[in-house]
Amino acid sequence: MSEQHTYRVIVRGTWEGLSEEARARLLAEAGEHGMASMRFTEEGSLSYEPVPLKHFSMRYVVLSDAADGEEMAGAIAQDRAETTLRGLGYGFGELRSTVTDLDTMKINRKARSRR
């Protein structure tokens, strides 16, 4: 069995071909999908600005084999996003993702000041 890594993935896209019903639902629920809702979760969290209703992002935590790399984590998250958005009846364009491997991320800590 391969080593598992935890990835944070941001999937970004543009709304396209939204029905009037979908547009109205997105506008009505915009308060639930603003800056305060941005969290990385397995099921994904959707965020967007209602004006203009053009772009969105979804944040995911993906656990995947390290050997498959960041590309696979991005593909998994994009597949999850497509499934969710289609299930909600939301039209969208091409998706792109940004992936961070939390297990290889370097943390720069400030040195303690000496007195």
Secondary structure in CASP SS format (residue, H / E / C, confidence):
PFRMAT SS
TARGET T0000
AUTHOR 0000-0000-0000
METHOD secondary structure of the structure
MODEL  1
M C 1.00
S C 1.00
E C 1.00
Q E 1.00
H E 1.00
T E 1.00
Y E 1.00
R E 1.00
V E 1.00
I E 1.00
V E 1.00
R E 1.00
G E 1.00
T E 1.00
W E 1.00
E C 1.00
G C 1.00
L C 1.00
S C 1.00
E H 1.00
E H 1.00
A H 1.00
R H 1.00
A H 1.00
R H 1.00
L H 1.00
L H 1.00
A H 1.00
E C 1.00
A H 1.00
G H 1.00
E H 1.00
H H 1.00
G C 1.00
M H 1.00
A H 1.00
S H 1.00
M C 1.00
R C 1.00
F C 1.00
T E 1.00
E C 1.00
E C 1.00
G C 1.00
S E 1.00
L E 1.00
S E 1.00
Y E 1.00
E C 1.00
P C 1.00
V C 1.00
P C 1.00
L C 1.00
K C 1.00
H E 1.00
F E 1.00
S E 1.00
M E 1.00
R E 1.00
Y E 1.00
V E 1.00
V E 1.00
L E 1.00
S E 1.00
D E 1.00
A H 1.00
A H 1.00
D H 1.00
G H 1.00
E H 1.00
E H 1.00
M H 1.00
A H 1.00
G H 1.00
A H 1.00
I H 1.00
A H 1.00
Q H 1.00
D H 1.00
R H 1.00
A H 1.00
E H 1.00
T H 1.00
T H 1.00
L H 1.00
R H 1.00
G H 1.00
L H 1.00
G C 1.00
Y C 1.00
G C 1.00
F E 1.00
G C 1.00
E C 1.00
L C 1.00
R E 1.00
S E 1.00
T E 1.00
V E 1.00
T E 1.00
D E 1.00
L C 1.00
D C 1.00
T C 1.00
M C 1.00
K C 1.00
I C 1.00
N C 1.00
R C 1.00
K C 1.00
A C 1.00
R C 1.00
S C 1.00
R C 1.00
R C 1.00
END
